[in-house]
Amino acid sequence: MSELGECAIVGGGLAGFVAYATLRYGGVDDIVVFDPAGSDPAAAWRRRAEAIRQRRMRSESDGHCLPTTFPGLAVRSAARRRNPWPLVQSVCNRYHPTVSEFLDHVESVRLGSGWDAAVLPRRIVRIRPVSGGFELLGEGTPVSEKCQRKLEENRPPSRGFSQPEAEVRTATVSEKCQRPGVVFRHVLIATGHPGLNVPEELAGDSRTVHAYEPHAYADDVVVVGAGMAAATEWLNALAAGARVTSVRRREPTRRPLNVPRQLFSRRGLAGYHALPPVARAAQLAAWGAPSYPSGRRWDEPVAEAGDRFRVAAEVNGAEQIVCATGFRRGFRHDPLLAQLVDEHRLATHGTWIALAPDCSITELTDDERTLALAGIGAQWAYPGADTLVGAKYAARAFLRRVKACRTH
């Protein structure tokens, strides 16, 4: 068998990025990240934020990509501005960084961690368990000469990267990564959301555009959906002078975060983990219903619009239909996860893969190797898994397993 690499991350979005930063901070240097889209961890997120003209994050001070919780973005903002107001807002759970501040933060972590050199632009299409690890099979995407030169440079081990501007030499990635099969002892799958969701009855309509795709606004707009993206689109279209019809199946829940705040605490998570599978699946489905924050920022523009804003149960004859309907849900829409479930008969409940509390796949994880999920695929272990706090939860659990296996 080929010599085992230590860690692989399949997926180079924000969840994979947080995992990489956490592993590096924890003293793990043998890491390869596989992502066919390249080395910008915020690329997909940035496109979606730009499409809906998002200006502020829904996340709070803890919604950052650094491996440690403190200092959060509020502390950094206060220090940069020499103004304590972000700290006051954070204490009251009212601090929300701007999109620009968040992206600047991502870039600083990216530059300081050596991320770009660890990323191979290759799609992994199958993960096969082997003795002591997992073989990663790719599409055979050729590695560019530029990337190859980076891979041939050396980087000394490092336990942290507190100075983003510090020089960080690029990582050595073994020649084995150029072969069809790559074997690693620990693998974290962070492939992200499996595509945009467009209702079947609207998919062929020439008026339809998804909220997360670039678009302008017609004079008469229907927005389908009632979550955060939909609420943002109501305000965008109203600001553009359009008449807006909100088509929704149910009234949205008004809450500040993706899931109830208590689920980000140890006590709340322990209660969730204690639920039997049927009840846990029901709770996840309920928490996945549309929601957006309360407050004047959201309510006043709608109230001031008067008869330019109305709610309806069905799509009308408007010039434009904006589907703010989020993403496809469930492992069946992710070919890599669906293959794992079918080939190894993994336990599932509804649209979720059953995971251990540390986000690992129980059937394929033991004292020598780890296969775990991060991001949206890890919701069975952590309901807010598709948040940055959730990404850190999965990353820290993965790091603990890597360190524990080193002692065996």
C-alpha positions as CSV (number, residue, x, y, z in Angstrom):
1,M,0.0,0.0,0.0
2,S,1.1,3.6,-0.5
3,E,2.4,5.6,2.4
4,L,-0.5,7.1,4.3
5,G,-1.0,10.8,4.4
6,E,-2.4,12.1,7.7
7,C,-5.3,14.4,6.8
8,A,-7.4,15.2,3.8
9,I,-10.2,17.7,3.5
10,V,-12.6,17.2,0.6
11,G,-14.1,20.6,-0.1
12,G,-12.4,24.0,0.0
13,G,-15.3,26.2,1.0
14,L,-15.6,28.0,4.4
15,A,-16.2,24.8,6.4
16,G,-13.1,23.1,4.9
17,F,-11.2,26.4,5.4
18,V,-12.1,26.5,9.1
19,A,-11.1,22.9,9.5
20,Y,-7.7,23.5,7.8
21,A,-7.0,26.5,10.0
22,T,-7.9,24.5,13.1
23,L,-5.7,21.6,12.2
24,R,-2.8,23.9,11.4
25,Y,-3.2,25.7,14.8
26,G,-3.4,22.3,16.5
27,G,0.0,21.3,15.1
28,V,-1.1,19.2,12.1
29,D,1.0,20.0,9.0
30,D,0.3,17.0,6.7
31,I,-3.0,18.3,5.2
32,V,-4.2,18.2,1.6
33,V,-7.4,20.0,0.6
34,F,-9.2,18.8,-2.6
35,D,-11.5,21.3,-4.4
36,P,-11.9,21.6,-8.1
37,A,-13.0,25.3,-7.9
38,G,-9.5,26.4,-6.7
39,S,-8.1,28.0,-3.6
40,D,-10.6,30.9,-2.8
41,P,-12.5,29.5,0.3
42,A,-15.1,32.3,0.1
43,A,-15.7,32.2,-3.7
44,A,-19.1,30.4,-3.5
45,W,-20.2,32.4,-0.5
46,R,-19.2,35.7,-2.0
47,R,-21.1,35.0,-5.2
48,R,-24.3,34.4,-3.2
49,A,-23.8,37.4,-1.0
50,E,-23.3,39.6,-4.0
51,A,-26.4,38.2,-5.7
52,I,-28.7,39.2,-2.9
53,R,-26.8,42.4,-2.2
54,Q,-26.0,41.3,1.4
55,R,-24.4,44.0,3.5
56,R,-24.2,42.5,6.9
57,M,-23.7,39.0,8.3
58,R,-26.4,37.1,10.1
59,S,-23.7,35.7,12.3
60,E,-22.3,37.5,15.3
61,S,-18.8,38.1,16.7
62,D,-18.0,34.3,16.9
63,G,-18.8,33.9,13.2
64,H,-15.2,33.9,12.1
65,C,-12.7,31.5,10.6
66,L,-10.0,31.5,13.3
67,P,-9.5,28.2,15.3
68,T,-10.0,30.0,18.6
69,T,-13.2,31.6,19.7
70,F,-11.5,34.7,21.2
71,P,-10.9,37.3,20.0
72,G,-14.0,37.5,17.9
73,L,-14.7,39.9,15.1
74,A,-16.2,42.5,17.5
75,V,-12.9,42.7,19.5
76,R,-10.9,43.1,16.3
77,S,-13.4,45.8,15.0
78,A,-13.2,47.7,18.3
79,A,-9.4,47.6,18.2
80,R,-9.2,48.7,14.6
81,R,-11.7,51.6,15.1
82,R,-10.5,52.5,18.6
83,N,-14.1,52.5,19.5
84,P,-15.7,50.1,22.1
85,W,-19.2,50.2,20.5
86,P,-18.7,46.8,18.7
87,L,-18.0,45.2,22.1
88,V,-21.2,46.8,23.6
89,Q,-23.2,45.5,20.6
90,S,-21.6,42.0,21.0
91,V,-22.6,41.8,24.7
92,C,-26.2,42.4,23.6
93,N,-25.9,40.0,20.7
94,R,-26.5,42.8,18.3
95,Y,-23.1,43.0,16.6
96,H,-23.1,41.8,13.0
97,P,-20.0,42.5,10.9
98,T,-20.3,43.8,7.5
99,V,-19.7,41.5,4.6
100,S,-16.7,43.5,3.6
101,E,-15.2,43.1,7.1
102,F,-15.8,39.3,7.0
103,L,-14.2,38.9,3.6
104,D,-11.2,40.9,4.7
105,H,-10.9,38.6,7.7
106,V,-11.1,35.5,5.5
107,E,-8.3,36.9,3.3
108,S,-6.1,37.6,6.3
109,V,-6.5,34.0,7.6
110,R,-5.9,32.6,4.1
111,L,-2.7,34.5,3.6
112,G,-1.4,33.7,7.1
113,S,-2.1,30.0,7.1
114,G,-0.6,28.8,3.9
115,W,-4.0,27.7,2.6
116,D,-3.4,28.2,-1.1
117,A,-0.5,25.8,-1.2
118,A,-2.5,23.0,0.5
119,V,-5.3,23.1,-2.1
120,L,-5.3,20.7,-5.1
121,P,-7.8,21.6,-7.8
122,R,-9.2,18.1,-8.1
123,R,-12.7,16.7,-7.6
124,I,-13.0,13.6,-5.4
125,V,-15.7,11.3,-6.7
126,R,-15.3,8.3,-4.4
127,I,-13.9,7.5,-1.0
128,R,-12.9,3.9,-0.4
129,P,-12.0,2.5,3.0
130,V,-8.7,0.6,3.1
131,S,-6.6,-0.8,5.9
132,G,-5.8,2.1,8.3
133,G,-7.3,4.8,6.1
134,F,-9.2,5.9,3.1
135,E,-8.4,6.0,-0.6
136,L,-9.6,9.1,-2.4
137,L,-10.4,8.7,-6.0
138,G,-10.5,11.7,-8.3
139,E,-11.6,12.6,-11.8
140,G,-8.0,12.8,-13.0
141,T,-8.0,16.6,-13.3
142,P,-4.5,17.7,-14.3
143,V,-2.6,19.9,-11.9
144,S,-1.5,23.1,-13.4
145,E,2.3,23.9,-13.6
146,K,1.8,26.8,-11.3
147,C,0.2,24.6,-8.7
148,Q,2.8,22.0,-9.2
149,R,5.6,24.5,-8.5
150,K,3.9,25.5,-5.3
151,L,3.6,21.9,-4.2
152,E,7.3,21.3,-4.7
153,E,8.2,24.1,-2.2
154,N,8.7,23.5,1.5
155,R,7.0,24.8,4.6
156,P,8.4,24.2,8.1
157,P,5.9,23.0,10.8
158,S,4.0,25.7,12.5
159,R,1.5,25.7,15.5
160,G,-0.2,28.9,14.7
161,F,-0.5,32.0,12.5
162,S,-1.5,34.9,14.6
163,Q,0.2,37.4,12.3
164,P,-1.7,37.3,8.9
165,E,1.1,39.3,7.3
166,A,3.8,37.0,8.3
167,E,5.6,35.0,5.6
168,V,4.4,31.4,5.4
169,R,6.2,29.1,3.0
170,T,4.0,26.7,1.1
171,A,3.4,23.1,2.0
172,T,4.9,20.0,0.7
173,V,2.4,17.7,-0.8
174,S,3.7,14.2,-1.7
175,E,4.0,13.1,-5.3
176,K,1.3,10.5,-4.4
177,C,-1.3,13.2,-4.7
178,Q,-0.9,13.1,-8.5
179,R,-1.9,9.5,-8.8
180,P,-5.5,8.3,-9.3
181,G,-5.8,6.9,-5.8
182,V,-4.7,8.9,-2.7
183,V,-4.7,7.3,0.8
184,F,-5.2,9.3,4.0
185,R,-5.7,8.2,7.6
186,H,-8.2,10.9,8.4
187,V,-10.7,12.5,5.9
188,L,-13.1,15.3,6.5
189,I,-15.9,15.8,3.9
190,A,-17.0,19.4,3.6
191,T,-18.5,19.5,0.2
192,G,-21.1,22.2,1.0
193,H,-24.6,22.7,-0.2
194,P,-25.6,20.4,-3.0
195,G,-26.9,22.9,-5.5
196,L,-29.6,25.6,-5.6
197,N,-33.2,24.6,-5.1
198,V,-35.8,25.8,-7.6
199,P,-39.3,24.5,-7.3
200,E,-40.1,22.1,-10.1
201,E,-43.1,24.0,-11.3
202,L,-41.0,27.1,-11.8
203,A,-37.8,25.6,-13.2
204,G,-38.9,26.0,-16.8
205,D,-40.4,29.5,-16.5
206,S,-38.5,32.1,-18.4
207,R,-39.3,34.7,-15.7
208,T,-37.5,32.6,-13.0
209,V,-34.1,33.4,-11.5
210,H,-32.7,32.1,-8.2
211,A,-31.9,34.7,-5.6
212,Y,-28.3,33.5,-5.4
213,E,-27.7,34.1,-9.1
214,P,-26.9,37.5,-10.5
215,H,-30.0,39.5,-11.3
216,A,-31.6,42.9,-11.5
217,Y,-35.2,43.7,-10.6
218,A,-38.3,44.1,-12.8
219,D,-41.1,46.6,-12.0
220,D,-43.3,43.7,-10.7
221,V,-41.5,41.0,-8.7
222,V,-42.6,37.8,-7.0
223,V,-40.3,36.5,-4.3
224,V,-40.9,32.8,-3.5
225,G,-39.7,31.9,0.0
226,A,-39.8,33.4,3.4
227,G,-36.3,33.0,4.9
228,M,-33.3,35.3,5.2
229,A,-32.6,35.5,1.5
230,A,-36.3,36.2,0.7
231,A,-36.4,38.9,3.3
232,T,-33.3,40.5,1.9
233,E,-34.8,40.3,-1.6
234,W,-38.0,42.0,-0.5
235,L,-36.0,45.0,0.7
236,N,-33.8,45.0,-2.4
237,A,-36.7,45.0,-4.8
238,L,-38.6,47.6,-2.9
239,A,-35.5,49.8,-2.8
240,A,-35.3,49.4,-6.6
241,G,-38.9,50.8,-6.9
242,A,-40.6,47.4,-7.7
243,R,-43.9,46.1,-6.6
244,V,-43.2,43.0,-4.5
245,T,-45.4,39.9,-3.9
246,S,-44.1,37.5,-1.2
247,V,-45.3,34.0,-2.0
248,R,-44.9,31.8,1.0
249,R,-46.3,28.5,2.3
250,R,-46.1,29.5,5.9
251,E,-45.3,32.4,8.1
252,P,-41.5,32.6,8.8
253,T,-40.1,32.3,12.2
254,R,-38.4,35.5,13.5
255,R,-35.1,34.6,15.2
256,P,-31.6,36.1,15.0
257,L,-29.6,33.0,14.1
258,N,-30.2,30.0,11.7
259,V,-31.3,27.8,14.6
260,P,-32.4,28.6,18.2
261,R,-29.6,30.2,20.2
262,Q,-29.6,27.5,22.9
263,L,-28.3,25.0,20.4
264,F,-25.0,26.7,20.3
265,S,-24.5,26.0,24.0
266,R,-23.2,22.7,25.5
267,R,-26.4,22.3,27.6
268,G,-28.7,22.8,24.6
269,L,-26.6,20.5,22.4
270,A,-26.6,17.8,25.1
271,G,-30.4,17.9,25.1
272,Y,-30.5,17.6,21.4
273,H,-28.1,14.6,21.4
274,A,-30.3,12.9,24.0
275,L,-33.3,12.8,21.6
276,P,-34.2,9.5,19.9
277,P,-33.6,9.5,16.1
278,V,-37.3,10.1,15.1
279,A,-37.6,13.1,17.4
280,R,-34.2,14.4,16.3
281,A,-35.1,14.3,12.7
282,A,-38.4,16.0,13.4
283,Q,-36.6,18.8,15.2
284,L,-34.1,19.3,12.4
285,A,-37.0,19.5,9.9
286,A,-38.7,22.1,12.1
287,W,-35.5,24.2,12.5
288,G,-35.0,24.1,8.8
289,A,-38.2,26.1,8.2
290,P,-37.8,29.7,6.9
291,S,-36.6,32.3,9.4
292,Y,-35.1,35.7,9.5
293,P,-34.3,38.3,12.2
294,S,-36.8,40.6,13.8
295,G,-36.3,44.3,14.1
296,R,-36.9,47.7,12.4
297,R,-34.3,47.1,9.8
298,W,-36.5,44.4,8.3
299,D,-40.0,45.6,9.2
300,E,-39.9,49.4,8.4
301,P,-39.2,49.2,4.7
302,V,-42.1,46.7,4.2
303,A,-44.4,48.8,6.3
304,E,-43.4,52.0,4.4
305,A,-43.9,50.3,1.0
306,G,-47.7,50.3,1.6
307,D,-49.5,48.6,-1.3
308,R,-46.2,48.0,-3.1
309,F,-45.8,44.9,-0.9
310,R,-48.3,42.1,-0.4
311,V,-48.4,38.5,0.6
312,A,-49.9,35.8,-1.6
313,A,-50.2,32.0,-1.6
314,E,-49.5,31.5,-5.3
315,V,-47.3,33.0,-8.0
316,N,-49.2,35.6,-10.1
317,G,-48.5,37.1,-13.5
318,A,-45.5,39.2,-12.4
319,E,-42.7,40.1,-14.8
320,Q,-40.1,38.3,-12.6
321,I,-40.0,35.4,-10.2
322,V,-37.1,35.4,-7.7
323,C,-36.7,32.0,-6.1
324,A,-35.3,32.6,-2.6
325,T,-35.7,28.9,-1.9
326,G,-32.3,28.1,-0.7
327,F,-30.5,24.9,-1.5
328,R,-31.3,21.3,-2.2
329,R,-31.5,19.4,1.0
330,G,-30.2,16.0,1.9
331,F,-27.3,13.6,1.2
332,R,-29.1,12.2,-1.9
333,H,-28.3,15.4,-3.8
334,D,-24.5,15.1,-3.0
335,P,-23.1,12.3,-5.3
336,L,-20.1,11.6,-3.0
337,L,-22.3,11.2,0.1
338,A,-25.0,9.2,-1.7
339,Q,-22.3,6.8,-2.9
340,L,-21.0,6.3,0.6
341,V,-24.4,5.6,2.0
342,D,-25.3,3.1,-0.7
343,E,-22.0,1.3,-0.8
344,H,-21.5,1.0,2.9
345,R,-25.2,0.9,4.0
346,L,-24.7,3.8,6.4
347,A,-27.5,4.6,8.8
348,T,-29.7,7.5,7.8
349,H,-32.7,9.2,9.1
350,G,-34.8,11.1,6.6
351,T,-32.4,13.3,4.6
352,W,-29.6,13.1,7.1
353,I,-26.7,10.7,7.5
354,A,-26.5,9.5,11.1
355,L,-23.3,10.7,12.8
356,A,-21.7,10.4,16.1
357,P,-21.7,13.6,18.3
358,D,-18.2,14.4,17.0
359,C,-19.5,14.4,13.4
360,S,-17.7,11.1,12.5
361,I,-19.4,8.4,10.5
362,T,-19.5,5.6,13.0
363,E,-19.5,2.7,10.6
364,L,-16.2,3.8,8.9
365,T,-14.4,5.3,11.9
366,D,-12.2,3.5,14.4
367,D,-9.1,3.9,16.6
368,E,-6.9,4.2,13.5
369,R,-8.8,6.3,11.0
370,T,-11.6,8.9,10.8
371,L,-14.2,9.7,8.3
372,A,-16.2,12.8,9.3
373,L,-18.5,15.4,7.9
374,A,-18.5,19.2,8.3
375,G,-20.8,21.9,7.0
376,I,-24.4,21.2,6.1
377,G,-23.8,17.5,6.0
378,A,-23.0,17.4,9.7
379,Q,-26.4,18.6,10.9
380,W,-27.2,15.3,12.6
381,A,-24.4,16.0,15.0
382,Y,-24.7,19.8,15.2
383,P,-28.0,21.5,14.1
384,G,-26.1,24.7,13.2
385,A,-23.5,22.9,11.3
386,D,-23.8,25.2,8.3
387,T,-22.7,28.2,10.3
388,L,-19.1,29.2,11.1
389,V,-19.6,28.2,14.7
390,G,-20.8,24.9,13.5
391,A,-17.7,24.6,11.2
392,K,-15.5,25.1,14.2
393,Y,-17.4,22.5,16.2
394,A,-16.7,19.9,13.5
395,A,-13.1,21.0,13.0
396,R,-12.2,20.8,16.7
397,A,-13.8,17.3,17.0
398,F,-11.8,16.2,13.9
399,L,-8.6,17.6,15.4
400,R,-9.2,15.7,18.7
401,R,-9.6,12.4,16.8
402,V,-6.4,13.0,14.8
403,K,-4.5,13.6,18.0
404,A,-6.0,10.7,19.8
405,C,-5.1,8.3,16.9
406,R,-1.5,9.5,17.1
407,T,-1.3,8.0,20.6
408,H,-2.3,4.5,19.4
